[in-house]
Amino acid sequence: MLAAVSACAGGRGAGGDDPGPADGSRGGGVEVSAPAESAPAASDTPNPPAAAAAPAPAAAARPGSLTVQISWLDAPARVRRSPGRNRCGAERPPWARVHALGGVADVAVVVRRDDEPGAPAAATPGDAAPAPTTNDAADDPADSAPGTLGAAAGTDASELVAAPGATSATVAIAGCVPGPRVLVAGTGAGARVVNDDAVPRRLAITRVAAADGQAAEPGPATWARLPMVGSQVLVDDMPAGIYRLAVVPERARADAPGFDAAYVLVPGAARAAVTNPRGMARFDRLAPGRYQVSAWYPALDDAGAPRDHHQVVTVRAGKRERVTIPLFAP
């Protein structure tokens, strides 16, 4: 799983086939021409049959888009504030980042076809122009801000655009806290972890859930050491799933409570994004059809369990669909 470890202090760092000769050969001797036949009179010429019209190609259905809003309107104060300091003395981040309007940031959202198993979620490249990074018909001015796949926490984009592709994820360790808390890595791209602390860190990587957020039996931990500031490790063997990357001191177990972690989602063949500070994620260029929308968020305390929600949504051709998921409803 670990492809490479760097301990330098530099920081994060043919042609086509030729046509053959024409068929036939010109023989020697005298060529004899056949006598020319007179053309039939116009009146004797039968009317040629009308050529059958070629069937018009079926018009490709216009792709649609889907915006997912994760909400928690009555989030208690305890999840909005820091739970205290960690064992390194750094302040721990809040259990949840909840917008004033109730949107929840850092939620992993996965979209996969539900009506045709194995069908791609993205429209065929020839069906439409490349996915835009802005809304061309925004419902409100804030919706027209650009977004990116798996953007780091704190982005000002109002919606994140989830686009296909192998996008790598970068996790930075500062004060024993790896972050961003939740991010997406394209299949085969892996995750790069950088130590921004001036002391060595020990990293435990564990697969904790399936790609759609369904609970899975945790696999064995893979360990890595980052011996100095600027040290990097590349985790590149990550099949589809959700992985916990935690900074754990010597002699502690990988699943020991009280340690902050980052979570990397590898969606496989599905489309995925992480909600922005307003709790929104947008998926452009979806082929029309039914989709299974899965939302996943880590535990809200050291002893709790992750939250997950699954819902079926229909995307219509050329339409911009919206769905609100109350992930933290009682």
N, C-alpha and C positions, 0 to 999 in steps of 0.2 A: 504494500500500500504506500509506503514512503519511497518516493522516487529519488529524492536528492535532499541533502542537507548542506547549507552553506553557512559557514561561521565567520564570513567576512563582515566587517562593520560598515559596509557600504549602504545598508538600509534596504527598503523594499525594491524592494526593487522588481507523328512523323509523316511524314508525308503520305499522301494517298497512293494507291496502286496506279501504275501507268497503264493506259488503255492498250489492249492487244491489237495486233494487225487486223485490218478489215477482213471479213470472210470472203472467200473466193479468190481465184488467181486468174490472171489474164494469160490465155494459152497462145501458142505461136500459130502461124498460118494466116489464112485469109479469113477475115470476119465477114459473114454474110448477113445482111440486114433483112429483116422480114418486111414484106411490102406493107406500106402504110394503109390502114383501113380508113375509109371515109367516115366522118362523124355522122351519127344518125341525125335525122332532122329533128328540129325542136319538138315537133308535134309527136314524134315517135318516142321521145324520152319520157319514161314514167316519172311521176313526181316522187322525189326521194322521201323516205319516211322522216318525220320530224324526230330530231334527236331528243331522247328522254332527258328531261331536266334533272340535273344532279340534285339530290336531296340537300337542303340547306343544313349546315351544321347546327346542332343544337346550341343555343346560347348558354354559355356558362353562367351559373347563378352567381350573382354578385355576393362577395363575402360580407359578413356582418361584423359587429364588434360587441364586446361585453364588458361592462364596468361592474366590478364587485366592490361593494361597500361593507366593511366590517364595523359593527357598531356595539357600543356598550354605554347606554345612556345613563345608567345609575352606578357607574364604577365607584366603589368605596375609596375613601381617601387613603387607606392603607396600601392599596396597590399602586397609587399614583406617586407615593414618596419612597425614598430610599429605605431599604430595610436595615440600614446601618453600615458598618465598615466590615470589610473582609479580613482574612487572616494576614494580608499584606498591609493592612492599615488604610487601604483606599476605600472611598465611599462606593458602595454597591449601587448599580442603577436601579430605578424603580422596577417593580414587577411588570408594569404595563405603562405604555405611553398612550394616554387617552386625550384626544383633541377636545377642545371646549364644546364642540358640537357632537361629541360622542364617538368619533371615529377612532379605531385602534390601529396603531402603527405596528410594523414588524410582524404581521401575520402572513404566513406562507399560504398562497392560494394556488391550487392546481386545477387545470381545466383539461378534460379528456373527453373524446367522443363517447356517447352513451348508446346511440342508436345503431352504430355500425362498429362493432369491436374491431380494432386494428386499423380503422380509417384514420388518416391524419387529421389533426385539429386545424392545421393551417390550410388555407386555400391553395390550389395549385398555382405556382409562380406565374403562369401565363394568364390566370384568371383576373388579375387586377394589378394595379401599380404597387410598388413596394409600400409596406406599412408606413404610415406617417408617424411622426413623433409628436404631432399636435392634433387636436380635434378640429376637423374642418367644419363642423356644425355644432359648436359648443353650446350647451344649454345655459351656461353662465360663464362670465369672463374667467373665473378661476379654473374652469375645466380646460382651457386652451393652453395651459402651461405644458412644456415638454416633459417627457419622462423617459426612464431607461430601465432595462431589465435588471432586477436585483440591485437597485441603487442602494448606497449606504444609508443608514439611518441618519435623519437630519436633512435629507434633500428637500428643496423647496418645491419640487414638482407636485402638482395637484393630483396627477394620476400617473401611474407607471405603465409603460407600454411593454407588454410581454411579447418578445419576438423570438422566433426559433433561432437556434445557434448554440455553439459550445462556448459559453461565457464562463471564464474562470472566476473563482471567488477568492477574495483576499481578506484574511482575518488578522487583525493586529492585537497584540497583547500589551496592555498598559495598566500598571498597578494590579497585576494578577487578573485583570478583567479582559477577556477576549471580546472583540466586537467587530462589526455590528452583531446584534444579538441573533438575527435571522437573515440569511441570505441564500441566493440561488447559485448553483454551479451547473453549467451545462454538462451533459453526459460525456465523459471522456476528458473534460477540461480539468477537473480536480479543484483542490483548494490549496492556496498558498498561505502559510502562517508565518507572521513576522513578529519577532520579539522586540518590542520597544522599551522593555525594562532593562536596567543596567545590571541585572543579576540573572543567573541561569533560571530557566523555567522548564518544567516537565509537563508535557501535553499528553492527554489521554483522548483517543478518538474512538467513539463507539457508535454503532448503528442502533438507533433507538426506535425507529418506526418505518413503515412502508412509505413509498413516495406519496401516497394519497393521504397520509396522516394516520392510517389505521395502525393500531398498536401492534408491535412486533416484539418477539422475544429478543432482548438485547444480545448482540453478538459479543464475542471477546474483544477487549480493548486492544488497540494498537498504540504503542507508546513512542514518543519522540522527545528528544531533548534539544533545547535551544540554549546553548551555553553562554551566550553573551548578547549584548545589544546589537541589533542588526542581523542576528542569526535568522535563517529562514529554513522552512521545511515545506516540501511540496507533497501533498497527499493526492496521488493521481489514480489510485485503484479504488474507485468509489462507485459500485453499482447503484442503481436507482434506490432511493431511500432517504431518510433523514438521519443526519449524523450529529452527535454531540461532541464538541471540541472543548474540553475543560482543562484549566490549569490546575494541576494537582500536586501537592508537595510530596516529598519522598516518604515512602512507607504508608501512604494513604491509598485507598482503593479508588478505582476509576469512578464508581458510582457513589462515593462518599458525599453526604449532603454538605451544604455550606460553601460550595465553590461555584462561582459564576461560569457560564458556558456560552459559547456561540453555537448556533445550529445551522448546518448547511444542508439544503434540500437539493437532491439530484433527481429531477423529475422523470428521467427516461424519455419515452416518446411523447409525453404530455407537454403542455405549455404551463409555465409557472412564473410567478412574480411574488414580490413582497410588498405589502401595503405601505403607502407613504404616510407622512404625519397626519393626514386627514383620514386615514383608514381606507384608502382606495387603491385599486389595481385595475388596469385596463388591458384587455386582450383584443388586438386588432386582427383583421383579415382571418376571421374564423369562417370556415365553410358552413353553410346553413345546415342545421340539424340540432339534435338534442345533445347536451353536454352534462357530464357529471362535474360539479364544482365542489372541490374539497378545500376546506380552510383548516389550518393547524396553527396552534400557538403553544409555546412551552408552559410548563407548570407555573402557577402564580405564587408558589412558595417552595421552600426546600423539600417539603414532604408531600406536595400535591402531585397531581397527574396532568399531563398535557390536555388541552382542549382540542377537539376536532368536530367538524360539522360537514355534512354531505347533502347536496341539494341538486336536483335536476333542473336545467334551464334550457329553453328552446331559443336558438338564435335564428332569426329570419333573414332572408336574403336582403342585403342592403340596409339593414336596420341596426340601430345602436341600442342594444338591450342593457338594462340595469337590474341588478338584484342586490338587496340588502340582507346581510346575514347577521343576526344577533348572536354572535359566537358565545357570549358570556351570559346568555339568558339563564335564569334559574331553572 
